[in-house]
Amino acid sequence: MTSSQPPLWRRAVAEFLGTGLLVTVVVGSGIAAEQLSLGDVGLQLLENSTATVFGLTVLILVLGPVSGAHFNPIVSLADWILGRRSGTGLNLPELGAYVAAQAAGAVGGSVLANAMFEVGTSISGKERATPGHLLGEVVATAGLILLVFALARTSRGLLAAPAVGAYIGAAYWFTSSTSFANPAVTLGRVFSDTFAGIAPGSLPGFVAAQLVGAAVGLGLVLVLFPAAGRSAGDVVVPHAAEAGPRH
């Protein structure tokens, strides 16, 4: 951690809150879509993806200045891996704190969404781990990693909020898996047997596919932006402690 960054506990709170609210948006909008558009799966997915685009964009804008708005263990892991080459980004204890906060927040966010819609929290029975779905997760995750590190390396991290929101919204539709691209979100969605849920049996395959996608994305980043590690501290968006009072 550099001296200009907020303390780790504050960043962990931001990651917990951001990941939790992201899952609340995904699961909650899925429940609402299921209730409002009975029998029309295409419309339900449109409603779910639209809410996710706007929700994720807002969460990055609000919490990005504190923690970087990773909200995703894959992004945090990639940040740690790339940063080791240049002494930037997360160190190992910070990586552990981020991942723990993201996982806990994701489960809490799913429980919150269930409670708001008075749907009992239960384990999802929606099996998703087909070969096509897993390939979709590789593609979705690789694209996400390439996007966030390309923006950071080219000093366009301030565009991350709309860019990441737009990418995830598009990937809902161009990937067969509807672009989970996030192990924490995948875990959280296990705890809601609704439109956005995923069965526990599909979880290992999805996470494995996301890790493969992260490796592909990192490879592309290193080919296209060899010095990307120098900007690892600015992923997903630049984050620094508040400046002191001016005199």
N, C-alpha and C positions, 0 to 999 in steps of 0.2 A: 504493500500500500504506500502511495506517495503521500507526502505531508499535506498536499492540496486537497486530498479526498476526504469526504466525511468519514467519521469513525465506522468501523466494521459493523457495530451493533445497529447503527442507523441504516446502513445499506442493507443489512439483513432484514430489517423491518420493512423497508421499501420493497425488497424482493418477495417477502411473504405476502404483503398486501397486494402488490401488482399481480403476482401469479394467482393469488386467490381470487381477486376480482376478475381476472381474465377468464378463469374457469367459471365463475359465476355468470359472466356474460355469455360464454359458449353454451353452458348447460341451461341457464335460465331462458335464453332466447330459443333454444331448441325445444324446451317444454312449452313456451308460449306459442311457437310455430305449430307444434303438434296439436295444441288445443284449438288454435284459431283457424287452421287450414286442414281440417280432417281429410285424410285420404289423398292429399295432393303433395307427394313427396318433393317434387321439384320446387313448388312454392315454399314448402317448409325449409328446404335447403337455402333458397334465396333469402328468406327472412333470417335464418341462422347466420349465414355468411355476412349479410349486411350489418347486422348488429355486431358481429365480431370485428369487422373492419373498423367501424367507428369506435367501438369500445377499446380495442387494442391501441389505436392511434391516440386516444385521450390518455390512456394509462401511461404510454411512453412519454407523452408531453408532461404529465404531472410528476411522475416518479423518476424519469430518466436523469434529471440533474442530481439526484441523490445517489442512485446505485448504478446508473447506466442502463437500467430497464432491460436486463437480460431476460427475466421471467422464464428462463429455459435452461435446464442443466446442460444441454448440448452447446448452447452459446457460451455458457460459463466455462465449460471444458475446453472448447476451442480457443477461448480467450487465454486460458492458462497455458495451453500447448504452444500457441504462437508467441505468447509473451515471454516464454522461457528463453527464446533465442536472443532477446534484446533487453531482458530485465524489466519488462513492462507488464501491464495487465494484472490479473489476480495471482496471488501466491497460493500455495497449497492450503493453508488454513482458511483463507478467504474463499477458495473454491468450495471447501467443505461446508462453510457457513452458508454460502449462496445456495448450494444444492439442497441442503437440509431445509432452509427457509422456503425454497420453491416447492419442494415436495409437500411440506406441511400446509402451505398456503393453498396448494391445488386441492387437497382433500377437503380442507375447510371451505373452499369456494364452492365445491360441489354440494356439500351439506347445506350451505347457505341458500343456494339456488333451489334445492329441493324444498327447504323450509318455506321460502317465500311463496312457492306455488302449492304448498301443502301436499307435496308428494313425498311419501316416505323414503328415507335414504335406504337404498338396497343395492345389492351388487347387480350390475348389468348382465343381461343374458345375450347381448348383441355380439355375435361372433363376427370378426372382421378380417382375420388373418389369412386371407387368400394370397396366392402368389402375386396377383395383380395389385392388391392393396399394399403388400410389402414393398413392391417396386415403386408404387406411388409415394410411399414414405421416404424411400431413398431419394427420389427426385425432389420432393418437397423440402426435405432437410438440407440437401446439397445446395439448392437454390437460396434458401434462407441464409446459410453460412456465407455463401459467396456474396450475397447482397450486403449483409451488415459489415463485413470486413472490407469490402470494396468501398463502401461509403466512408468508413473510418479512415482508410488509407488515403483517400482522395479529399479529405477534410470536408466531407459533405454529411457528417454525422447528424447535423441539425435537420436533415431531410429524412432521417430514419423513421420518425413517427408516421408520416404519410406513406413512405415507401414500403415499410414493413407491413403496415396495415393493408396497403393495396396488394402486396405480393400474397399475403395469406388469404385475402379475399379472393384473388384470382385462382390460387392453388386449391381452394375449396372445390373449384369447378374443373380445373384441368388435370387434377390427380384423382385416381380411383379411390383413394383412401380419405378424401376430403381434407387432406393436409393437417394432420395432427402436428407433426414435425417438432414434437416437444415431449420428452419423457414424463415431466411433471404433469402436464395437462392430460396426457394419456392416463397416468395413474389416477388423477382426480376424476376423470370421466368413468372410471370403473365403478364409482360409488353413486351412480345415478342410472337406474334402469329406465331410461327415457330415450328420446330421439338422438341425443348426443352421446349416449353411453357406449361403452366397449366392454366386452366380457373379459374376465381375468385371464382366460386362456389365450386371448389375443395379445395381451400386454407384452409378454416376452418377445414375441415376434416383431411387434411394432417398435419396441425399444432397440432391438438388435438392428432393425432396418434403419432407424434413426441414427444409430452409431455409424453404420456403413455410409449413410448419406453425409454425415458430418465429415468422415474421412475423405469422401469424394469432394465435398465442398472445400475442405482445407487444401487438398491437392490443387484444385483449380485456383484458389486464392494465391498459393505459392507460385504457381506458373504465371499467373497474370499480374500479381502484385508481390514480387519477391520480398519487399521490405515491409509487408503488412504487419509483422510483429511489432514494429516500432509504434504502431497506433493502437495496440491492444488495449491500452488504458482508456481509450475513447469509445469502446464498444458497449452497448449499441449506440449510445449518444454520449458526448463529453459530459463528465460529471466531476465537480469540484466543490469543496466546501465554500460556504458563503463568505464573501469578502467582509472584512471587518469594517467598522464605521470610518468614514472619511472625515478628516479634520482640515 
